[in-house]
Amino acid sequence: MDMTDGARNLVYLVTGGCGFLGEHMIRTLLQMEPRLRELRVFDIHLGPWLEELNPGPVQVTPIQGDVTCAEDVVEAVAGADIVIHMAGLVDVWGLNDPEVIYRVNVQGTQNVIEACVQTGTRFLLYTSSMEALGPNNKGHPFYRGNEDTAYEAIHTEPYPRSKAQAERLVLEANGRKVRGGLPLVTCALRPTGIYGEGHQLMIDFYHQAQRTGGWLFRTIPPSVEHGRVYAGNVAWMHVLAARELGSRATIMGGQVYFCYDDSPYKSYEDFNMEILGPCGIRVLGTRPLLPYFLLFLLAIFNAFLQWLLRPFVVYTALINPYTLALANTTFTVHTDKAQRHFGYHPLFGWEDCRDRTVSWVKTRKGRPGPLPHVQTLKTEDPVL
């Protein structure tokens, strides 16, 4: 299949297409990729919102399956021109056994790679994570770094370790011969902390504050900075990368790209207040109410309690040693690699990202419902 052909003749497969980011991905592809003929949505749980997407100029094909089942993956991949592999288990709280995280994130990714090789699908785009690199548990800051910045990646927890392993599998698969003898072309995108409509954790913080009279207690110094990225811009970067992967294979193949936009660098708490503040939530204090060593002891206690109760019940807490280190370590990116390699500019500006997320929190507050439609770019926008 000619990836540069402008006709509506391409078949895309999105694994994990019914998750938080996956839904943004599906809706963005339908609006912003004019070459689509069929869009396959592969997930272990299919969302009812998929029903509203047919009929239309693009055939949307829901496929219920499991990435840990090689047969399911091969059946879904066969005949696809490009695979966007988003399916994964995000777990930094210890909800799942480490073996389950490995099977989904690592073995599932290996299944996708092998399915591409077996079926002759040549283009694979993987949704990685900044946590494939860091922050590490030593608290080393990553300040305005890019894809070439030296950093000691230390993975002691199952989730970040699995993302690093899966990312490495995808990048090392670049150049493998697929059925028919042509090379597989792969690349990976590393989003920083994602937010936007459908972000359940933001709703969880909202409900937590409601239980304490509309207040959240500060636990992170405001001097700590994190990079955040709007889900719609993550989806848009995927669309652009997928669009150019064929024509720029020698440049993009085997490459990793940080996924970012113009959202401000702030601590997790201060950034969340950009969204929750207009919803009536306030943060208490200008500095953490508890010293770090007490929070660390609490994190250790939570981890011990989780281990102790594991045979009987799954106990999780917001603060554990990993999430405490993650939240208290600066990790921000400053890079133009995606812009240079495939012309990425954010589709949504910061104010729009904020306003759309605030509106969703105000109207939904945890109730299920479809995401708003992706806005169409103006013809004078430089990203077209």
C-alpha positions in Angstrom: 0.0 0.0 0.0 1.3 3.5 -0.9 1.3 5.5 2.3 1.7 8.7 0.3 -1.4 8.2 -1.9 -4.0 10.8 -1.1 -6.9 8.5 -1.9 -9.2 7.1 0.9 -7.6 3.7 0.8 -5.8 3.1 4.1 -6.7 0.7 6.9 -5.6 1.7 10.4 -5.7 -0.4 13.5 -5.6 1.2 17.0 -5.1 -1.2 19.9 -6.5 0.0 23.2 -8.8 2.3 21.2 -11.5 2.4 23.9 -9.3 3.8 26.7 -9.0 7.4 27.8 -6.3 8.3 25.2 -7.7 5.8 22.7 -11.0 7.6 22.4 -9.2 10.8 21.6 -7.1 8.9 19.1 -10.1 7.4 17.3 -12.0 10.7 17.0 -8.9 12.6 15.9 -8.1 10.1 13.2 -11.7 10.2 11.9 -11.6 14.0 11.6 -7.9 14.6 10.6 -6.9 11.6 8.4 -8.6 11.9 5.0 -6.9 8.8 3.6 -8.8 6.4 6.0 -10.9 3.8 4.4 -11.3 1.6 7.5 -10.5 2.2 11.2 -10.2 -0.9 13.3 -10.7 -0.4 17.1 -9.2 -3.2 19.1 -9.8 -3.5 22.8 -10.7 -6.0 25.5 -13.7 -3.9 26.4 -15.5 -2.0 23.6 -17.1 1.3 24.4 -20.8 1.9 23.5 -19.8 5.3 22.0 -18.4 3.4 19.0 -21.9 2.8 17.7 -22.3 6.5 16.9 -19.4 6.5 14.5 -21.1 4.4 11.8 -22.4 5.0 9.2 -19.8 7.5 7.8 -17.2 7.8 5.0 -14.9 5.6 7.1 -15.8 2.1 8.2 -15.2 1.8 11.9 -14.7 -1.8 12.9 -14.9 -2.7 16.6 -12.8 -5.7 17.4 -13.0 -7.2 20.9 -9.8 -9.0 21.7 -6.8 -9.3 24.1 -3.3 -8.2 23.2 -2.0 -11.1 25.3 -3.6 -13.5 22.9 -1.4 -13.8 19.8 -4.3 -15.2 17.7 -6.5 -12.2 18.5 -3.8 -9.8 17.5 -2.9 -11.5 14.3 -6.5 -11.6 13.2 -6.9 -7.8 14.0 -3.6 -6.8 12.3 -4.1 -8.8 9.0 -4.8 -6.4 6.2 -4.0 -3.2 8.1 -1.6 -0.7 6.7 -0.5 0.8 10.0 -0.9 -0.2 13.6 -1.0 2.4 16.4 -0.3 0.3 19.5 -1.8 2.1 22.5 -3.1 -0.9 24.5 -1.4 -1.1 27.9 -1.9 -1.4 31.6 -1.2 1.8 33.5 -0.6 0.9 37.1 1.6 2.9 39.5 -0.5 1.9 42.6 0.0 -1.8 42.7 -3.5 -2.8 41.6 -2.3 -5.6 39.4 0.2 -8.4 39.9 3.6 -7.5 38.2 3.2 -10.6 36.0 -0.1 -9.3 34.6 1.6 -5.9 33.9 4.4 -7.7 32.0 2.0 -9.9 30.0 -0.1 -6.9 28.8 2.6 -4.3 28.3 5.6 -6.4 27.2 4.3 -9.7 25.8 1.3 -7.8 24.3 3.7 -5.5 22.5 5.7 -8.5 21.3 2.5 -10.1 20.0 1.8 -6.9 18.0 5.3 -6.9 16.5 5.1 -10.5 15.5 1.6 -10.0 14.0 3.0 -7.2 11.8 5.8 -9.5 10.7 3.5 -12.4 10.0 0.8 -10.4 8.1 3.1 -8.0 6.2 1.9 -4.9 8.0 4.9 -2.5 7.6 4.2 0.5 9.9 4.0 0.4 13.6 3.6 3.4 16.0 3.9 2.7 19.7 2.5 4.8 22.5 5.3 4.7 25.1 5.5 7.0 28.2 8.0 9.4 29.8 8.2 6.8 32.5 10.1 4.6 30.1 12.9 7.0 31.0 12.0 8.5 34.3 11.8 10.1 36.8 14.0 7.6 38.5 13.6 6.8 42.2 16.8 8.6 43.1 15.0 11.9 42.5 17.3 13.0 39.7 15.7 16.0 37.9 15.2 16.0 34.1 15.0 19.7 33.4 14.0 20.8 29.9 15.6 17.7 28.5 15.3 16.3 25.0 15.5 12.8 23.5 19.3 12.9 23.6 19.7 14.2 27.1 21.7 11.8 29.3 19.7 10.4 32.2 20.1 7.5 34.5 17.0 5.4 33.9 16.4 3.2 37.0 13.3 1.0 36.9 12.4 -0.7 40.1 8.6 -0.7 39.6 6.7 -3.0 37.3 4.9 -0.3 35.2 7.8 1.9 34.2 10.0 -1.1 33.7 7.4 -2.7 31.4 7.1 0.5 29.3 10.9 0.7 28.9 11.0 -3.0 27.8 8.1 -2.6 25.4 9.5 0.6 23.9 12.9 -1.2 23.4 11.2 -4.1 21.6 9.4 -1.7 19.2 12.5 0.3 18.4 14.7 -2.8 17.9 12.1 -4.3 15.6 12.6 -1.5 13.1 14.0 -2.9 9.9 12.8 -6.5 10.4 11.6 -8.1 7.3 7.8 -8.6 7.2 5.9 -11.0 5.1 6.7 -10.1 1.5 10.3 -9.1 2.3 9.9 -5.4 3.0 11.2 -3.8 6.2 9.1 -3.0 9.2 9.2 0.7 10.1 8.6 1.6 13.8 8.8 4.6 16.1 7.6 5.4 19.6 6.0 8.5 21.2 6.6 9.3 24.9 3.8 11.5 26.3 4.4 13.3 29.5 1.6 13.3 32.0 -1.7 13.3 30.0 -4.8 15.2 30.9 -8.0 16.1 29.2 -11.7 15.0 28.8 -12.1 11.5 30.1 -9.2 11.7 32.6 -10.6 9.7 35.5 -7.8 10.7 37.9 -8.8 14.4 37.6 -12.3 13.4 38.5 -11.0 11.4 41.5 -9.1 14.5 42.8 -12.3 16.5 42.4 -14.3 14.0 44.4 -11.5 13.8 47.0 -11.7 17.6 47.5 -15.5 17.5 47.7 -15.2 15.1 50.7 -13.0 17.7 52.5 -15.2 20.8 51.8 -13.6 21.7 48.5 -10.0 21.6 49.6 -7.0 19.6 48.5 -3.9 19.5 50.8 -0.6 20.4 49.3 2.0 17.7 49.5 4.4 18.7 46.7 6.7 21.8 46.8 5.6 24.3 44.1 9.2 24.5 42.9 8.8 21.0 41.4 7.9 21.1 37.7 6.3 18.5 35.5 5.5 18.5 31.9 1.8 17.8 31.1 0.2 17.3 27.7 -3.4 17.4 26.5 -4.8 14.1 25.2 -6.0 15.8 22.0 -2.5 16.9 21.2 -1.1 13.5 22.0 -3.6 12.0 19.5 -2.7 14.7 16.9 1.1 13.9 17.2 0.2 10.2 16.5 -1.8 11.2 13.4 1.1 13.2 12.0 3.7 10.6 12.9 1.6 7.8 11.3 1.0 10.0 8.2 4.8 10.5 7.6 6.2 7.2 8.7 6.2 5.8 5.2 7.7 8.7 3.4 10.2 9.5 6.1 11.1 6.0 7.1 14.9 6.6 7.0 14.5 9.6 9.3 11.8 8.3 11.7 12.4 4.6 11.7 13.6 3.4 15.1 13.3 6.8 16.7 11.6 7.9 19.9 9.9 11.2 20.4 8.7 13.1 23.5 5.1 14.0 23.2 4.4 17.5 24.4 2.5 20.8 23.9 2.3 24.3 25.3 0.8 23.3 28.7 2.7 25.1 31.5 5.4 23.5 33.6 4.0 23.2 37.2 3.9 20.7 40.0 1.2 18.1 39.6 -0.9 19.8 42.3 -0.6 23.3 40.9 -1.3 22.1 37.4 -4.4 20.2 38.6 -5.6 23.4 40.1 -5.6 25.0 36.7 -8.4 22.6 35.9 -10.0 22.1 39.3 -9.8 25.8 40.5 -12.5 26.9 38.1 -14.6 24.0 39.4 -14.5 25.4 42.9 -11.6 23.5 44.4 -8.8 25.1 46.3 -5.4 23.9 47.5 -4.5 24.5 51.1 -1.1 26.0 51.8 1.8 27.5 49.8 4.1 24.7 50.9 3.6 21.1 51.8 1.6 20.7 55.0 3.7 17.6 56.0 7.5 17.4 55.8 8.9 15.0 53.2 10.2 12.5 55.7 6.7 12.0 57.1 5.2 11.5 53.6 8.0 9.0 52.9 7.1 7.1 56.1 3.5 7.1 55.0 4.4 5.8 51.6 6.5 3.0 53.2 3.6 2.2 55.5 1.2 2.0 52.6 3.5 -0.3 50.7 3.9 -2.6 53.7 0.1 -2.6 54.2 -0.4 -3.5 50.6 2.1 -6.4 50.8 0.5 -7.6 54.1 -3.0 -7.6 52.7 -2.3 -8.8 49.2 -3.4 -12.4 49.9 -6.8 -11.2 51.1 -7.6 -7.9 49.4 -6.0 -5.4 47.0 -5.1 -2.3 49.1 -4.0 0.8 47.2 -3.2 4.3 48.3 -2.5 7.5 46.3 0.9 7.8 48.0 3.4 5.0 47.8 7.2 5.1 47.4 7.1 5.3 43.6 4.3 7.9 43.3 5.9 10.0 46.0 9.2 10.0 44.1 7.5 10.7 40.8 5.5 13.6 42.1 8.5 15.2 43.9 11.0 15.0 41.0 11.1 17.6 38.3 10.6 16.1 34.8 10.1 18.6 31.9 11.0 18.3 28.2 12.0 21.0 25.7 12.5 19.5 22.3 11.6 20.2 18.6 12.5 16.7 17.3 8.9 15.9 16.4 8.6 19.2 14.7 11.8 18.7 12.7 11.1 15.1 11.7 7.4 15.2 10.9 6.1 18.7 11.3 4.4 18.5 14.6 2.8 21.6 16.2 0.1 21.3 18.8 -3.4 21.2 17.4 -4.9 22.8 20.6 -3.4 25.8 22.4 -3.1 25.8 26.2 -6.1 28.0 26.9 -8.3 25.7 24.7 -6.9 22.6 26.4 -7.6 24.0 29.8 -11.1 25.2 29.0 -12.2 22.0 27.3 -11.0 20.0 30.3 -12.6 22.3 32.8 -15.9 22.1 30.9 -15.8 18.4 30.9 -15.1 18.2 34.7 -18.0 20.7 35.3 -20.5 18.8 33.2 -19.5 15.2 33.8 -17.9 15.0 37.2 -17.3 11.3 36.7 -20.5 10.5 34.7 -19.8 8.5 31.5 -20.4 10.2 28.3 -18.9 10.9 24.9 -16.0 13.3 24.4 -16.6 16.5 22.6 -15.9 16.4 18.9 -12.4 17.4 17.8 -12.3 20.9 16.4 -11.3 21.3 12.8 -8.1 23.2 11.9 -8.3 26.5 10.1 -6.8 26.4 6.6 -4.2 29.0 7.6 -2.9 26.8 10.4 0.8 25.9 9.9 0.4 22.3 10.9 -1.6 21.3 7.8 
